[in-house]
Amino acid sequence: MKFLITGANGTLGKPFTELVEKSGHTAIKWDRTKAPIDNYQGMANYIKEIAPDIIVSMAIASKPTGIENEQWKVNCLWPSEIAKITKELGIKFLYTSTVMVFSFRKSGPFTIESKPDTIEGEGYGYEKRMAEENVIKNNPDACIVRLGWQIGDKPGSNNMVDYCVDKMKNEKIIRASSNYFPACSFIENTLSKLFSLSADFQAGIFMIDSNKKWSLNKIIKALKKHLGINWKIGNDPFFKYDQRMIDPQVEMPPLSDKLKDIDSFFL
């Protein structure tokens, strides 16, 4: 298969590109110098020239390049336009979204039947929600995959470990709520599932989450032990929210597969 990947240098995009290549497939990184994200015909010509079997959209607005309204264009307009082009050309399209399409106003666990409720002015979550709606409208055959917080084995890729390192650096303590149950999974497990969803392509919405029952407090305590890092961890019981996603279509290994002692931690 030939993959065309947007966001191929990002937290998930870079290792996903490597996984595609290691699996014997062709991975092409979207080149924004050749196909600007706000030029519809240019994007269409670019996709026609490459002729991929599938486009995997993993880009998010992280480093500004000077384009006007860049965050909206990257997070919403770009995937919306790709959806339209892939529908016209008969190319498979997998769009990675986020659990943040659900606001903090309504607690989970969320299912496929749960209705995204972020509203204008709520930034990234709203942009991704509108992108989902536009992708479905422009290409009903697309595959949308909602992701949670990613967990790595080291800092450096905008994952949960980076969050903990930053908290220790700036606050000397990680205050992790015992009443917050985040949607999350280890990066390698997310990549594996994204690859299988790409290979065994199906239209529809899918949700990737390995958190079966654990609070952020327990997860970070178990992660501390797993990594052998000397973090100071406190509780923030006032933040109460269940962000978990439940999708029987997607079988994910639980966090306890790597965090062996996660069930043994108490406050």
N, C-alpha and C positions, 0 to 999 in steps of 0.2 A: 504493500500500500504506500501511496505517497501522501504524506501529511503536510499541510501548510498550517503553521502555528503562529498565532499572535501572542505577544507577551513572552516570547521564547527565552528571554534573559531574566525572567522573574523568579520569585520564590519557588513556584511549581513549574513554570514554563521551562526553565533550564534543565532540571532533572527529568522532566517529561520528555523533552527533546532527546536527551541522552538515552532514555529508556526505549524510545521509538527506534533509534538507530541501533542500539544493542540487540533489539528484537528482529533485526534484519530488514527494517522498513526504511523508507526515505523520509527525512524530516527537513523541511525548508522553513527557515525563519522569515516571517513577514518583514519585508524591507520597506520602511515608511518613506525612505528617500525615493523609492521607485513607485510607491503607491500611497500617496498622502491620504490620511484617514478622512479628510473632508472633500475628497474628489471622487464622486460616485463612479463616473465613467472610467477614471484612471484605475480605481480598484477593480472594476469589472474586467478591464483589459488585462490587468495584472493576473487575476485569477484564471482567466482564459488561457493566458500564456503558460502559466505553471501547470494548469490542468490537474489539480490534486484530486485524490479520491475522497478526502475529507479535510475540512478546515476545523481546527480546534482553537476556539477563542479563549485565551487565558490572560489577556492584557487588562491592566487596570491603570488608572492615571496615578503615577507615583512621582516621576521626575518631569517637571514642566519643560516643554521645549519652545514655548513662546507662542503657541497657537491660541487664538482667541477662544474662550470657553472650552479650553482643552479637557478639563475634567469631565464635562458633560459629553463632549464628542468621543472621548476614549471609552468612557464607561457605558454610554448609552447609544449614541448615534452610530459609531463604528460597527458594533455587532448587529445593530438593526439593519444597516445597509448590507452587511455581509449576508445576513439571512435572506434578504431579497434577491441578491445575486446568486446565492447557492440554490435557491428555489428555481430561478430561471434557468440555471445551467444543469440542474439535476445532480448537484454535489452534496454529499453529506455534510451536516453542520452540527458540531457539538459546542455548546456555549456554557462556560463555567460561570455560575452565579454564586450567591451567598445566602447564608441563613439570615443575614441582616436585612433581607427584604421584609422580615417580620420585625415590628417595632417592639420596644419594651413595654408598650401599653397592654399587651396581651401575652400571657405566659404560655409556654408549651407544656408538654412536648408537641412539636408540630408534625403534621402528616401531610401527605400529598393533597388532601382535601382542605388543609388550612389555607386561608386567603391572605396573601401578603397585604400589609396595611401601612407601610411607610408612606409618608405624605411629603409634598413639595416642601423643601427647606430642610429636610432631614438627610441631606448629603448623599453619601455613598449608597446607603441602603435604598433610598428612593431612586437614585440613578439606575441601580441594578434591577429594581422592581420594574421600572419603565422599560428597561432593555428587555427583560423577560417578556413583557406584554408585546413589545414590538417584534421580537424574534418569533413568537408564536403567530402573530398576525401576518408577518411577512413570509414565514416558512413553517407551516404547520407540521412539516416532517422533521423539524429540528429536534435535537436532544438537548435538554437543559439539565445541568447538574449543579445542585446547590451544595456548597462546601461550608464547613465550619472553620474554627480556629485550628491552624496547623501546628503540629508539635515536631520539632527537630531534635537532633542529638547534640546540637551545639548552636551558639548564636551566629548571626551573620546572614540570615535569610528572612527576617521579619516574621519569626514564629514565636511560639509561647516562651521559648527559652530566652529570646531577645527581650521580651516583656519583663521577665524575671530579672535579667541582668540589669536592665535599665532602672527598675524599681530599687534594686539593691544599691546601684550607683548613686541614684538621686535622693532616695528616701531612707536607705539603710535597712529597709524592711519590706517584705512583700505582704501586703494585706489582701488575703484571698478569702472570699466569702464562703462560709459553709452552707449558704443558702442560694448559691449561684451554680447552676448545672449547665456548663457551656457545651455547645455543639463543637466537637473537636475530634481530631484523628491524627495519627502519626503520618508524616509526609510520605513515607514509602508505601503505606497502605492506601493513601489517597491516590498516589500515582498508579499503583497497580490496578485499582478499580477504574480510574479514568481510562487507562489503556484498554482494559477489557470492555468497557462501555463503548470505546471507539471501534474496537475490532468486531464486537458483536452488536453492531449499531441498532438502536431502536429509537423511534420517535417518542417523545414524552418528557416528563419531569422526573428526575431521580435525585435522591438526597443521600449524601455520604456523611456518616457520623458514627464514631466508635464509642461514644460515651453512653453506656447503658444505664448508669445510676450514680455517678460520682460527682461530688461538688468540686469546685475549683480548688478549695482548700486541700482536699485529699489528693487531687491530681498533682498539685505542685509539691506537696510533701513527698509523694511517691516519685516524682520526677527528680527531686533533690537527691533522694537516695539512689535512684537509678543512675544518675550522672556523677554522683560522688562530689557534689558541689556544696559548699558551706553557705547556704542561704538562711536568713532569718525570716521565718514565716509567722504572720499574725492572722487573726480572724477579722472579718468585716461582716458581721451577721446581718447588718441592716439592708444590704443589697440582696434582694430576693427575686430570683428570675430563673425560670427553667427554659433554656434555649435549645434543648435537645431536639433532634429530628429523628423520626421513626419512619422507615421506608422498608417494607417487607420485600421489595424488589431488589434491594441492595444488601447483600450480606457482607458485613464488615467485621474484622476481628476486634474484640473488645480491647479497651486500653489495658486491661489486666494481663493480656498476652505478653506485653513488654514490661508493664509496671506490676511486677509479681506481688508486691506487698501492699497494693493500693487499698485493699479491704481491711488492712490491719491498723490503719491510722485513725486516731481519734483527735479531738480538739485539745 
